[in-house]
Amino acid sequence: MRFTGERQRHVLEHPEMVGQLGLVAETLSRPELVVVTRLDESVHVYHRFYSTTPVSSKYLQVAVKLSSADTFVLTAFYSSRPKRGETVWPV
């Protein structure tokens, strides 16, 4: 999975995400929930709840685009609630 260059710069454009790349990696490797988005079934959103973040207690959500040619992080952000969609993990 790719998460370098332009995609990292995009995530870090959000002030609350500066210094959070370690938590992005943790969320990808140890998610509490993974859902497929309703609009694009090739996008999976990995979730992990953190009680302490730069913006209070929130879910870190990391959107990943899956394809046979390439898999990469689209974006990452904090949210008050999980993304809606079909749960693919845990099953």
MIDOSE-1310 file (N, C-alpha, C; in nm, 2 decimals, decimal comma, always signed):
residues 91
mrft	+0,08/-0,12/+0,00/+0,00/+0,00/+0,00/+0,09/+0,12/+0,00; +0,05/+0,22/-0,08/+0,13/+0,34/-0,09/+0,07/+0,45/+0,00; +0,16/+0,52/+0,07/+0,12/+0,64/+0,14/+0,24/+0,72/+0,16; +0,28/+0,78/+0,04/+0,39/+0,87/+0,04/+0,36/+0,99/-0,05
gerq	+0,46/+1,08/-0,06/+0,45/+1,19/-0,15/+0,33/+1,27/-0,14; +0,26/+1,28/-0,25/+0,14/+1,37/-0,27/+0,03/+1,33/-0,17; +0,01/+1,21/-0,14/-0,10/+1,17/-0,05/-0,07/+1,21/+0,09; +0,06/+1,19/+0,13/+0,09/+1,24/+0,27/+0,08/+1,39/+0,28
rhvl	+0,13/+1,46/+0,17/+0,11/+1,61/+0,18/-0,03/+1,65/+0,19; -0,12/+1,58/+0,12/-0,26/+1,61/+0,12/-0,32/+1,59/+0,26; -0,28/+1,48/+0,33/-0,33/+1,46/+0,46/-0,28/+1,56/+0,56; -0,15/+1,60/+0,54/-0,09/+1,70/+0,63/-0,13/+1,84/+0,60
ehpe	-0,21/+1,87/+0,50/-0,28/+2,00/+0,48/-0,38/+2,03/+0,59; -0,43/+1,93/+0,65/-0,52/+1,95/+0,76/-0,44/+1,97/+0,89; -0,45/+2,08/+0,95/-0,37/+2,11/+1,07/-0,37/+2,01/+1,18; -0,49/+1,95/+1,20/-0,51/+1,85/+1,31/-0,43/+1,72/+1,28
mvgq	-0,39/+1,70/+1,15/-0,32/+1,58/+1,11/-0,17/+1,59/+1,12; -0,12/+1,71/+1,14/+0,03/+1,72/+1,16/+0,07/+1,64/+1,28; +0,17/+1,56/+1,27/+0,22/+1,48/+1,38/+0,14/+1,35/+1,40; +0,05/+1,32/+1,31/-0,04/+1,21/+1,34/-0,01/+1,09/+1,25
lglv	+0,10/+1,09/+1,17/+0,12/+0,98/+1,07/+0,15/+0,85/+1,14; +0,20/+0,85/+1,26/+0,21/+0,72/+1,34/+0,08/+0,66/+1,37; -0,02/+0,75/+1,40/-0,15/+0,70/+1,43/-0,22/+0,65/+1,30; -0,19/+0,71/+1,19/-0,24/+0,66/+1,06/-0,19/+0,52/+1,04
aetl	-0,06/+0,50/+1,06/-0,01/+0,37/+1,04/-0,07/+0,27/+1,14; -0,09/+0,31/+1,26/-0,15/+0,22/+1,36/-0,29/+0,18/+1,32; -0,37/+0,28/+1,27/-0,51/+0,26/+1,23/-0,51/+0,16/+1,11; -0,42/+0,17/+1,02/-0,41/+0,08/+0,91/-0,37/-0,06/+0,95
srpe	-0,28/-0,07/+1,05/-0,24/-0,21/+1,09/-0,32/-0,27/+1,20; -0,39/-0,19/+1,27/-0,48/-0,24/+1,38/-0,61/-0,17/+1,39; -0,69/-0,18/+1,28/-0,82/-0,11/+1,28/-0,92/-0,18/+1,38; -1,01/-0,10/+1,42/-1,12/-0,15/+1,50/-1,24/-0,18/+1,42
lvvv	-1,25/-0,11/+1,30/-1,36/-0,12/+1,21/-1,31/-0,09/+1,07; -1,36/-0,16/+0,97/-1,33/-0,13/+0,83/-1,46/-0,14/+0,75; -1,50/-0,03/+0,68/-1,62/-0,03/+0,60/-1,59/+0,00/+0,46; -1,68/-0,05/+0,37/-1,68/-0,02/+0,23/-1,77/+0,10/+0,21
trld	-1,72/+0,21/+0,15/-1,81/+0,32/+0,13/-1,93/+0,29/+0,04; -2,03/+0,37/+0,06/-2,16/+0,35/-0,02/-2,14/+0,39/-0,17; -2,06/+0,49/-0,19/-2,05/+0,55/-0,32/-1,94/+0,48/-0,41; -1,85/+0,41/-0,35/-1,74/+0,35/-0,42/-1,69/+0,23/-0,35
esvh	-1,73/+0,11/-0,40/-1,70/-0,01/-0,33/-1,55/-0,05/-0,33; -1,47/+0,03/-0,41/-1,32/+0,01/-0,41/-1,25/+0,09/-0,30; -1,33/+0,17/-0,22/-1,28/+0,25/-0,11/-1,32/+0,19/+0,02; -1,22/+0,15/+0,10/-1,24/+0,10/+0,23/-1,19/+0,21/+0,33
vyhr	-1,27/+0,23/+0,44/-1,23/+0,32/+0,54/-1,20/+0,25/+0,67; -1,07/+0,26/+0,71/-1,02/+0,20/+0,83/-1,05/+0,30/+0,95; -1,10/+0,25/+1,06/-1,13/+0,33/+1,18/-1,06/+0,28/+1,30; -1,02/+0,38/+1,38/-0,97/+0,35/+1,52/-1,00/+0,47/+1,60
fyst	-1,06/+0,44/+1,72/-1,10/+0,54/+1,81/-0,98/+0,58/+1,90; -0,96/+0,71/+1,92/-0,86/+0,76/+2,00/-0,92/+0,86/+2,10; -0,90/+0,84/+2,23/-0,96/+0,92/+2,33/-0,89/+1,06/+2,34; -0,77/+1,07/+2,29/-0,69/+1,19/+2,29/-0,64/+1,22/+2,15
tpvs	-0,68/+1,33/+2,09/-0,64/+1,37/+1,96/-0,62/+1,52/+1,97; -0,57/+1,58/+1,86/-0,57/+1,73/+1,86/-0,70/+1,80/+1,86; -0,81/+1,72/+1,83/-0,95/+1,77/+1,82/-1,04/+1,70/+1,91; -1,00/+1,66/+2,03/-1,08/+1,58/+2,13/-1,08/+1,44/+2,10
skyl	-1,17/+1,36/+2,16/-1,18/+1,22/+2,14/-1,25/+1,20/+2,01; -1,19/+1,12/+1,91/-1,25/+1,11/+1,78/-1,21/+0,97/+1,72; -1,27/+0,94/+1,61/-1,23/+0,83/+1,53/-1,13/+0,88/+1,43; -1,02/+0,81/+1,41/-0,93/+0,84/+1,30/-0,98/+0,75/+1,19
qvav	-1,01/+0,81/+1,07/-1,05/+0,74/+0,96/-0,95/+0,75/+0,85; -0,91/+0,64/+0,79/-0,81/+0,64/+0,68/-0,88/+0,57/+0,56; -0,90/+0,65/+0,46/-0,97/+0,60/+0,33/-0,86/+0,54/+0,24; -0,88/+0,42/+0,20/-0,79/+0,35/+0,11/-0,86/+0,30/-0,01
klss	-0,79/+0,34/-0,13/-0,84/+0,29/-0,26/-0,78/+0,16/-0,30; -0,86/+0,06/-0,32/-0,81/-0,07/-0,35/-0,83/-0,10/-0,50; -0,73/-0,15/-0,57/-0,75/-0,19/-0,71/-0,64/-0,30/-0,74; -0,66/-0,37/-0,84/-0,56/-0,47/-0,88/-0,43/-0,41/-0,92
adtf	-0,44/-0,29/-0,98/-0,32/-0,22/-1,02/-0,24/-0,15/-0,91; -0,32/-0,09/-0,81/-0,25/-0,01/-0,71/-0,35/+0,00/-0,59; -0,29/+0,01/-0,47/-0,36/+0,03/-0,35/-0,29/+0,15/-0,28; -0,37/+0,25/-0,24/-0,31/+0,37/-0,18/-0,40/+0,44/-0,09
vlta	-0,35/+0,52/+0,01/-0,43/+0,60/+0,10/-0,48/+0,72/+0,02; -0,61/+0,74/+0,03/-0,67/+0,86/-0,04/-0,66/+0,98/+0,06; -0,70/+0,96/+0,18/-0,70/+1,06/+0,28/-0,71/+1,01/+0,42; -0,69/+1,09/+0,52/-0,71/+1,05/+0,66/-0,76/+1,17/+0,74
fyss	-0,85/+1,15/+0,83/-0,91/+1,26/+0,90/-0,97/+1,21/+1,03; -1,00/+1,30/+1,12/-1,07/+1,27/+1,25/-1,22/+1,30/+1,23; -1,30/+1,21/+1,29/-1,45/+1,23/+1,28/-1,51/+1,18/+1,41; -1,63/+1,24/+1,44/-1,70/+1,21/+1,56/-1,77/+1,07/+1,56
rpkr	-1,80/+1,03/+1,44/-1,87/+0,90/+1,43/-1,81/+0,82/+1,31; -1,83/+0,69/+1,31/-1,78/+0,60/+1,20/-1,85/+0,63/+1,07; -1,78/+0,60/+0,96/-1,84/+0,62/+0,83/-1,94/+0,51/+0,81; -2,05/+0,55/+0,74/-2,15/+0,45/+0,71/-2,11/+0,37/+0,59
getv	-2,15/+0,24/+0,59/-2,12/+0,16/+0,48/-2,12/+0,01/+0,53; -2,09/-0,08/+0,44/-2,09/-0,22/+0,47/-1,97/-0,25/+0,55; -1,99/-0,31/+0,67/-1,87/-0,35/+0,75/-1,81/-0,48/+0,69; -1,67/-0,47/+0,66/-1,60/-0,58/+0,61/-1,50/-0,64/+0,72
wpv	-1,48/-0,56/+0,83/-1,40/-0,61/+0,94/-1,44/-0,53/+1,06; -1,46/-0,59/+1,18/-1,47/-0,74/+1,19/-1,60/-0,79/+1,13; -1,59/-0,91/+1,08/-1,70/-0,98/+1,01/-1,80/-1,03/+1,11
